[in-house]
Amino acid sequence: MTPSPNRATLLGIGDNVVDFYLDRNEFFPGGNALNVAVLAKRFGLDDAGYIGIVGNYVEGGHVLASLAAENVWFERVRQAYGENGKAIVHLDEKGDRVFLRSNKGGIQKRLGLRMEEADLDAVERYGHVHSSLFSNLDHELPNIRERAQSVSFDFSWRHELDYVKSIAPHITTAFFSGSALNDSEIDDLIDTVYKLGVSTVGVTRGSDGAFWMVDGKRYRQGIKPTRVIDTLGAGDSFIAGYISSTLMGNAVEEALDQAATFAAKTCTVFGAFGHPYKVEG
């Protein structure tokens, strides 16, 4: 597999989990870095890949089977002895997912991913890399940035300036969850991160849509009405849709609109991208 420079491709590196739904007694593959890779491929990218660590129990095997089913490259995934990352999920009456507890990343966090030359070769081949706060990959970001054309990073809820400053030199795009922030706080966060040298800064705030800045210009994007079954994965879908659309050469406004449509579609199915595994007993 050697994507050409003219093909739109993305490599997710870092976290993966299985999301176990208590009320359904089944789990689904997930995790930000993995979700963005799979969803980018579904959006229409020419190729997408994923590098991370999975466990050797049934959950890890199901993650690998799901990647294969989605035609996502995963030859550099490590399968190690131990429990896969796992989160226990409950859906409220509105379909909003509520995380009850987790094993804090499982074997991926305990071992920590170390980039080898073959991994960095994949970074060069794919060009764009996406990772996240939950990937525990901060120590490898300088190496990744050196070989990548662009790097996006999901900070999720973590907005502390010292942490953001430690990551900003190694990324080109930053995503945040703004669910706990008001409009003014979001504006301040975007301004601060942009001034750190990150050319694209995006903040999503659930039903209030997304706040964006690209090369100093601000944008707003509303949500698309849909029949909500499960909101899990909607934010990752928005990220994947936006990245994919821009990699395909679309303008920011079109990319944001397509991302909102893509996120709305994710809300109509269970799990971030399907592939349920029913737990017996």
KEKE-3310 file (N, C-alpha, C; in steps of 0.2 Angstrom, whole numbers, plus 5000, padded with zeros to 4 digits):
npx = (5004:5004:5000:4997:5003:4992:4981:4968:4971:4972:4979:4975:4981:4984:4972:4960:4944:4932:4915:4904:4887:4876:4862:4859:4867:4879:4894:4903:4915:4927:4933:4943:4954:4954:4940:4940:4948:4941:4929:4933:4936:4924:4917:4923:4937:4951:4960:4962:4970:4975:4984:4988:4986:4979:4970:4971:4960:4942:4937:4947:4950:4938:4939:4949:4943:4933:4940:4945:4933:4929:4938:4950:4967:4978:4990:5000:4996:4997:4995:4992:4995:4982:4969:4958:4955:4941:4925:4910:4894:4879:4863:4853:4836:4835:4844:4857:4874:4880:4895:4899:4909:4926:4941:4951:4959:4965:4976:4982:4985:4993:5004:5009:5011:5025:5033:5040:5051:5044:5032:5033:5036:5024:5017:5022:5018:5004:5002:4992:4989:4980:4977:4974:4970:4967:4976:4988:5000:5009:5022:5027:5023:5032:5041:5031:5026:5037:5037:5025:5013:5003:4995:4982:4973:4964:4959:4948:4940:4950:4957:4968:4980:4994:4995:4990:4999:5010:5007:5004:5015:5017:5007:4994:4981:4968:4956:4942:4931:4918:4907:4906:4908:4905:4900:4909:4920:4923:4927:4939:4947:4949:4956:4967:4973:4975:4985:4996:5001:4993:4985:4972:4958:4945:4930:4918:4901:4890:4872:4873:4881:4896:4911:4923:4940:4950:4965:4965:4952:4935:4922:4905:4895:4880:4869:4862:4846:4839:4834:4837:4845:4857:4870:4883:4899:4896:4903:4916:4913:4910:4923:4930:4923:4925:4939:4941:4934:4941:4954:4950:4950:4940:4932:4932:4919:4910:4916:4913:4899:4896:4902:4893:4882:4886:4889:4876:4870:4877:4871:4860:4861:4867:4882:4898:4901:4894:4894:4891:4894:4887:4885:4885:4875)
npy = (4994:5010:5025:5038:5055:5062:5057:5057:5053:5046:5043:5036:5037:5029:5029:5016:5008:4997:5000:4996:4993:4993:4992:4985:4974:4972:4976:4989:4993:5007:5023:5038:5040:5028:5028:5040:5037:5025:5032:5042:5034:5029:5041:5044:5045:5040:5031:5024:5022:5013:5014:5006:4999:4983:4972:4955:4948:4943:4956:4964:4956:4958:4972:4972:4964:4972:4983:4976:4973:4986:4989:4996:5000:4990:4985:4988:4987:4983:4968:4964:4955:4956:4967:4974:4992:4998:5005:5008:5010:5020:5024:5039:5045:5053:5048:5052:5048:5041:5040:5028:5021:5016:5006:5014:5014:5002:4990:4997:5010:5005:4999:5008:5016:5015:5023:5015:5013:5008:5012:5026:5027:5023:5035:5044:5039:5041:5054:5064:5064:5058:5060:5059:5066:5055:5045:5044:5048:5058:5060:5055:5064:5074:5066:5061:5072:5077:5069:5069:5077:5084:5086:5082:5084:5079:5087:5085:5087:5094:5109:5116:5128:5125:5112:5112:5121:5112:5103:5110:5114:5103:5100:5104:5106:5108:5101:5103:5099:5109:5108:5113:5126:5144:5155:5166:5161:5150:5158:5164:5153:5148:5159:5159:5147:5147:5158:5151:5145:5135:5132:5128:5128:5120:5120:5110:5110:5101:5101:5115:5116:5120:5129:5138:5141:5146:5149:5162:5166:5166:5154:5147:5133:5125:5112:5097:5093:5078:5060:5055:5042:5037:5046:5043:5044:5055:5067:5063:5059:5071:5077:5068:5070:5083:5084:5075:5080:5092:5087:5082:5093:5103:5118:5127:5131:5122:5110:5110:5110:5098:5090:5091:5085:5072:5069:5070:5059:5048:5048:5041:5028:5014:5014:5020:5017:5006:4988:4978:4968:4954:4950:4935:4928)
npz = (5000:4995:4995:4983:4981:4976:4981:4993:5010:5026:5042:5057:5074:5089:5102:5105:5109:5116:5117:5129:5130:5143:5143:5132:5132:5124:5114:5105:5093:5096:5101:5099:5090:5082:5078:5070:5059:5053:5051:5042:5031:5028:5024:5012:5009:5000:5005:5022:5037:5053:5068:5083:5099:5104:5114:5119:5121:5117:5114:5109:5097:5091:5088:5078:5068:5064:5059:5048:5041:5037:5028:5032:5034:5044:5047:5056:5069:5086:5094:5111:5126:5137:5143:5132:5129:5137:5139:5149:5144:5145:5138:5139:5140:5129:5120:5122:5125:5140:5149:5161:5167:5165:5160:5159:5147:5146:5140:5130:5136:5147:5141:5132:5116:5105:5093:5078:5065:5054:5057:5056:5043:5037:5042:5033:5021:5022:5025:5031:5049:5063:5080:5098:5114:5122:5118:5123:5117:5117:5119:5107:5097:5092:5083:5074:5068:5061:5051:5045:5034:5039:5055:5065:5081:5094:5108:5117:5132:5138:5142:5148:5148:5149:5146:5132:5126:5126:5117:5105:5096:5088:5080:5067:5067:5079:5089:5100:5114:5118:5128:5141:5140:5138:5125:5125:5131:5123:5112:5117:5119:5106:5100:5108:5106:5092:5091:5096:5085:5079:5064:5061:5072:5080:5089:5096:5102:5105:5103:5100:5089:5080:5082:5074:5068:5054:5048:5054:5051:5056:5058:5059:5062:5062:5068:5060:5058:5064:5067:5082:5089:5095:5102:5103:5096:5087:5088:5084:5071:5065:5066:5058:5046:5043:5042:5031:5021:5019:5015:5003:4996:4997:5002:5017:5022:5015:5019:5033:5033:5027:5036:5047:5042:5041:5054:5059:5053:5060:5072:5070:5072:5082:5092:5087:5074:5071:5070:5081:5095:5102:5119:5127:5140)
capx = (5000:5008:4995:5001:5002:4986:4976:4966:4972:4972:4981:4974:4986:4982:4967:4954:4941:4925:4910:4899:4880:4873:4855:4859:4872:4883:4899:4904:4922:4927:4940:4944:4959:4951:4934:4941:4951:4936:4924:4935:4936:4917:4916:4925:4944:4954:4963:4963:4974:4975:4990:4987:4987:4973:4971:4971:4953:4937:4936:4953:4949:4932:4941:4953:4938:4929:4944:4945:4927:4929:4944:4955:4974:4980:4996:5005:4992:5000:4990:4996:4992:4979:4962:4957:4952:4934:4920:4904:4890:4872:4860:4848:4830:4836:4849:4864:4877:4883:4900:4898:4916:4931:4947:4957:4963:4967:4983:4985:4988:4998:5011:5011:5014:5031:5034:5045:5053:5039:5026:5034:5035:5016:5015:5024:5014:4997:5002:4989:4989:4975:4977:4970:4971:4967:4980:4994:5005:5012:5030:5029:5021:5037:5043:5026:5025:5043:5036:5018:5011:4998:4993:4976:4973:4958:4960:4942:4938:4956:4959:4973:4985:5001:4995:4989:5006:5015:5005:5003:5020:5018:5000:4992:4974:4966:4949:4940:4924:4916:4901:4906:4910:4900:4902:4915:4925:4925:4931:4945:4951:4951:4961:4973:4977:4978:4991:5001:5003:4989:4981:4964:4955:4938:4927:4911:4897:4883:4867:4874:4885:4903:4914:4929:4944:4955:4970:4962:4945:4930:4916:4900:4891:4874:4868:4857:4840:4839:4831:4843:4845:4863:4874:4890:4903:4894:4909:4921:4910:4911:4930:4932:4920:4928:4946:4941:4932:4946:4959:4948:4950:4934:4932:4930:4911:4908:4918:4909:4892:4897:4904:4887:4877:4889:4888:4869:4869:4880:4866:4854:4863:4870:4889:4901:4900:4891:4898:4889:4896:4882:4889:4881:4874)
capy = (5000:5016:5030:5043:5062:5065:5053:5059:5048:5048:5038:5037:5033:5030:5025:5012:5005:4994:5003:4991:4996:4989:4990:4981:4968:4971:4981:4991:4996:5014:5026:5043:5039:5023:5031:5045:5033:5022:5036:5045:5030:5029:5047:5044:5045:5035:5026:5026:5017:5014:5011:5006:4992:4980:4967:4948:4944:4944:4963:4966:4953:4961:4978:4970:4961:4978:4986:4973:4974:4993:4990:5001:4997:4990:4980:4990:4987:4978:4964:4962:4951:4960:4969:4980:4998:4997:5009:5006:5016:5020:5029:5042:5045:5057:5045:5054:5043:5043:5035:5026:5019:5013:5003:5019:5013:4995:4988:5003:5014:5002:4998:5015:5015:5017:5023:5012:5016:5006:5016:5032:5026:5024:5042:5048:5037:5043:5061:5067:5059:5061:5057:5062:5066:5048:5040:5044:5048:5065:5059:5053:5068:5077:5062:5060:5079:5078:5064:5070:5083:5088:5082:5085:5082:5080:5088:5084:5092:5096:5115:5119:5131:5122:5106:5114:5123:5107:5099:5114:5115:5097:5099:5109:5106:5106:5100:5103:5099:5115:5107:5116:5133:5148:5158:5170:5156:5147:5163:5165:5147:5148:5164:5157:5141:5150:5162:5146:5143:5130:5135:5127:5127:5119:5118:5107:5110:5097:5104:5122:5116:5120:5136:5136:5146:5143:5154:5168:5168:5163:5151:5144:5128:5123:5105:5095:5089:5070:5056:5053:5035:5036:5052:5041:5045:5060:5072:5060:5059:5078:5078:5064:5073:5089:5082:5071:5085:5097:5083:5081:5100:5107:5124:5127:5131:5116:5105:5110:5108:5090:5086:5091:5080:5066:5068:5068:5052:5044:5048:5037:5021:5012:5014:5025:5015:4999:4982:4976:4961:4952:4946:4930:4927)
capz = (5000:4994:4992:4979:4983:4974:4984:5000:5014:5033:5047:5064:5078:5096:5106:5103:5115:5115:5121:5131:5132:5148:5142:5126:5133:5118:5114:5099:5093:5096:5102:5095:5084:5078:5075:5064:5053:5050:5048:5036:5025:5026:5021:5005:5008:4996:5010:5029:5041:5060:5072:5090:5103:5106:5119:5115:5122:5112:5112:5104:5091:5087:5085:5072:5063:5062:5054:5041:5038:5035:5023:5035:5034:5051:5048:5061:5075:5090:5099:5117:5131:5142:5142:5128:5132:5137:5142:5150:5142:5146:5134:5142:5136:5123:5116:5123:5128:5147:5151:5168:5170:5160:5162:5158:5141:5146:5138:5126:5141:5151:5137:5128:5109:5103:5085:5075:5058:5049:5058:5053:5035:5036:5043:5027:5015:5022:5025:5037:5055:5068:5086:5103:5121:5125:5115:5127:5112:5117:5118:5100:5092:5088:5078:5069:5065:5057:5045:5042:5030:5043:5061:5069:5088:5098:5115:5120:5137:5141:5139:5152:5144:5149:5141:5125:5124:5125:5111:5099:5091:5084:5076:5063:5068:5086:5091:5108:5116:5122:5131:5147:5139:5135:5119:5126:5133:5117:5107:5120:5118:5099:5099:5112:5102:5086:5093:5097:5079:5076:5059:5062:5078:5080:5095:5095:5108:5105:5099:5098:5083:5080:5082:5070:5065:5050:5045:5056:5049:5060:5055:5064:5059:5065:5068:5055:5062:5063:5072:5086:5092:5099:5100:5103:5089:5083:5088:5080:5064:5063:5065:5052:5040:5041:5039:5025:5016:5017:5012:4996:4992:4998:5006:5024:5023:5013:5024:5039:5031:5026:5043:5051:5039:5042:5061:5060:5051:5065:5078:5069:5073:5088:5091:5083:5067:5071:5072:5088:5097:5108:5125:5129:5147)
cpx = (5004:5003:5000:4999:4995:4980:4974:4967:4973:4975:4979:4979:4984:4977:4962:4951:4935:4920:4904:4893:4877:4866:4854:4863:4876:4888:4900:4912:4921:4933:4941:4948:4956:4945:4935:4944:4945:4931:4926:4935:4928:4915:4918:4932:4946:4957:4963:4966:4974:4981:4988:4989:4980:4975:4970:4965:4949:4936:4941:4952:4943:4934:4945:4948:4934:4933:4944:4939:4926:4934:4949:4961:4976:4986:5000:5002:4996:4995:4994:4992:4989:4972:4962:4954:4944:4930:4913:4899:4882:4869:4854:4842:4830:4841:4856:4867:4880:4888:4900:4905:4920:4937:4953:4961:4965:4974:4986:4989:4994:5005:5013:5014:5020:5032:5040:5046:5047:5033:5027:5034:5028:5014:5017:5020:5007:4997:4999:4988:4984:4976:4973:4973:4972:4971:4987:5000:5009:5019:5032:5027:5026:5040:5038:5026:5031:5041:5030:5018:5007:4996:4987:4976:4967:4959:4954:4941:4944:4958:4964:4978:4992:5001:4994:4996:5011:5014:5006:5009:5021:5011:4999:4984:4972:4959:4948:4933:4923:4909:4900:4908:4905:4903:4909:4921:4928:4929:4938:4950:4953:4956:4968:4977:4979:4984:4997:5004:4999:4984:4974:4963:4948:4936:4919:4907:4890:4878:4868:4879:4892:4905:4921:4933:4949:4959:4967:4955:4940:4924:4911:4896:4886:4874:4863:4852:4840:4835:4836:4841:4851:4868:4882:4893:4901:4900:4914:4919:4911:4918:4932:4929:4923:4935:4946:4939:4937:4952:4957:4948:4945:4935:4930:4922:4908:4910:4914:4902:4892:4898:4897:4882:4880:4888:4881:4867:4871:4875:4860:4855:4867:4878:4891:4901:4898:4895:4897:4892:4891:4886:4883:4881:4872)
cpy = (5006:5022:5036:5050:5065:5062:5056:5053:5050:5042:5040:5033:5034:5026:5021:5009:5001:4998:4998:4995:4991:4987:4986:4974:4967:4977:4983:4994:5004:5017:5032:5042:5034:5025:5035:5042:5029:5026:5040:5041:5029:5035:5047:5045:5039:5029:5029:5020:5018:5010:5011:5000:4990:4974:4960:4944:4945:4951:4965:4962:4956:4968:4977:4968:4967:4982:4983:4973:4981:4994:4996:4997:4996:4985:4982:4990:4981:4974:4961:4958:4956:4963:4975:4986:4997:5002:5007:5012:5015:5026:5032:5042:5049:5054:5048:5049:5045:5038:5034:5025:5016:5010:5008:5017:5006:4995:4993:5008:5011:5001:5004:5013:5018:5017:5020:5014:5014:5010:5023:5032:5026:5031:5045:5046:5040:5051:5065:5062:5063:5057:5061:5062:5059:5043:5040:5044:5054:5065:5058:5058:5072:5073:5061:5067:5080:5074:5066:5077:5088:5083:5086:5081:5084:5081:5086:5089:5096:5103:5119:5122:5128:5116:5108:5117:5118:5103:5104:5115:5109:5096:5105:5110:5104:5106:5100:5102:5105:5114:5111:5124:5137:5151:5162:5166:5152:5152:5164:5159:5146:5153:5162:5152:5143:5154:5157:5143:5137:5134:5134:5125:5126:5117:5116:5108:5107:5100:5111:5122:5117:5128:5134:5143:5143:5149:5161:5170:5163:5160:5148:5139:5125:5115:5104:5091:5082:5067:5053:5046:5035:5042:5049:5041:5051:5065:5069:5060:5066:5079:5074:5067:5079:5088:5080:5076:5090:5094:5082:5088:5104:5113:5123:5126:5124:5110:5104:5108:5100:5087:5086:5086:5073:5064:5066:5061:5047:5043:5044:5029:5020:5012:5019:5024:5008:4994:4980:4969:4959:4948:4941:4929:4933)
cpz = (5000:4991:4989:4982:4981:4977:4991:5005:5021:5037:5054:5069:5085:5099:5102:5109:5112:5120:5122:5133:5136:5146:5136:5127:5127:5118:5106:5099:5093:5098:5097:5088:5079:5074:5069:5058:5050:5047:5042:5030:5023:5022:5014:5004:5004:5000:5017:5032:5049:5063:5079:5093:5105:5110:5115:5117:5116:5110:5107:5097:5087:5084:5078:5066:5060:5057:5048:5037:5034:5030:5026:5036:5042:5052:5053:5068:5079:5094:5105:5122:5136:5139:5137:5131:5131:5141:5143:5149:5143:5141:5138:5138:5130:5118:5117:5127:5135:5148:5159:5171:5164:5164:5160:5152:5140:5144:5134:5131:5145:5148:5134:5121:5108:5096:5083:5068:5053:5051:5055:5045:5033:5037:5036:5021:5016:5022:5031:5043:5060:5074:5091:5110:5124:5123:5118:5123:5112:5116:5111:5095:5088:5082:5072:5065:5060:5050:5041:5038:5035:5049:5064:5076:5091:5106:5120:5125:5140:5138:5143:5147:5143:5145:5134:5123:5123:5119:5104:5094:5086:5080:5072:5064:5075:5086:5098:5108:5120:5126:5138:5147:5136:5129:5119:5127:5127:5112:5110:5119:5111:5098:5102:5108:5095:5086:5094:5091:5076:5071:5059:5069:5078:5087:5094:5102:5107:5100:5097:5092:5085:5079:5079:5068:5060:5047:5047:5055:5053:5056:5061:5059:5064:5064:5062:5059:5060:5068:5076:5090:5097:5097:5100:5096:5085:5082:5083:5073:5061:5062:5058:5046:5038:5038:5032:5019:5014:5013:5004:4992:4993:5003:5013:5025:5021:5017:5030:5038:5030:5032:5047:5049:5041:5050:5063:5058:5056:5071:5076:5069:5080:5087:5087:5075:5066:5073:5079:5089:5103:5113:5127:5137:5150)
residu = (MET:THR:PRO:SER:PRO:ASN:ARG:ALA:THR:LEU:LEU:GLY:ILE:GLY:ASP:ASN:VAL:VAL:ASP:PHE:TYR:LEU:ASP:ARG:ASN:GLU:PHE:PHE:PRO:GLY:GLY:ASN:ALA:LEU:ASN:VAL:ALA:VAL:LEU:ALA:LYS:ARG:PHE:GLY:LEU:ASP:ASP:ALA:GLY:TYR:ILE:GLY:ILE:VAL:GLY:ASN:TYR:VAL:GLU:GLY:GLY:HIS:VAL:LEU:ALA:SER:LEU:ALA:ALA:GLU:ASN:VAL:TRP:PHE:GLU:ARG:VAL:ARG:GLN:ALA:TYR:GLY:GLU:ASN:GLY:LYS:ALA:ILE:VAL:HIS:LEU:ASP:GLU:LYS:GLY:ASP:ARG:VAL:PHE:LEU:ARG:SER:ASN:LYS:GLY:GLY:ILE:GLN:LYS:ARG:LEU:GLY:LEU:ARG:MET:GLU:GLU:ALA:ASP:LEU:ASP:ALA:VAL:GLU:ARG:TYR:GLY:HIS:VAL:HIS:SER:SER:LEU:PHE:SER:ASN:LEU:ASP:HIS:GLU:LEU:PRO:ASN:ILE:ARG:GLU:ARG:ALA:GLN:SER:VAL:SER:PHE:ASP:PHE:SER:TRP:ARG:HIS:GLU:LEU:ASP:TYR:VAL:LYS:SER:ILE:ALA:PRO:HIS:ILE:THR:THR:ALA:PHE:PHE:SER:GLY:SER:ALA:LEU:ASN:ASP:SER:GLU:ILE:ASP:ASP:LEU:ILE:ASP:THR:VAL:TYR:LYS:LEU:GLY:VAL:SER:THR:VAL:GLY:VAL:THR:ARG:GLY:SER:ASP:GLY:ALA:PHE:TRP:MET:VAL:ASP:GLY:LYS:ARG:TYR:ARG:GLN:GLY:ILE:LYS:PRO:THR:ARG:VAL:ILE:ASP:THR:LEU:GLY:ALA:GLY:ASP:SER:PHE:ILE:ALA:GLY:TYR:ILE:SER:SER:THR:LEU:MET:GLY:ASN:ALA:VAL:GLU:GLU:ALA:LEU:ASP:GLN:ALA:ALA:THR:PHE:ALA:ALA:LYS:THR:CYS:THR:VAL:PHE:GLY:ALA:PHE:GLY:HIS:PRO:TYR:LYS:VAL:GLU:GLY)
# end
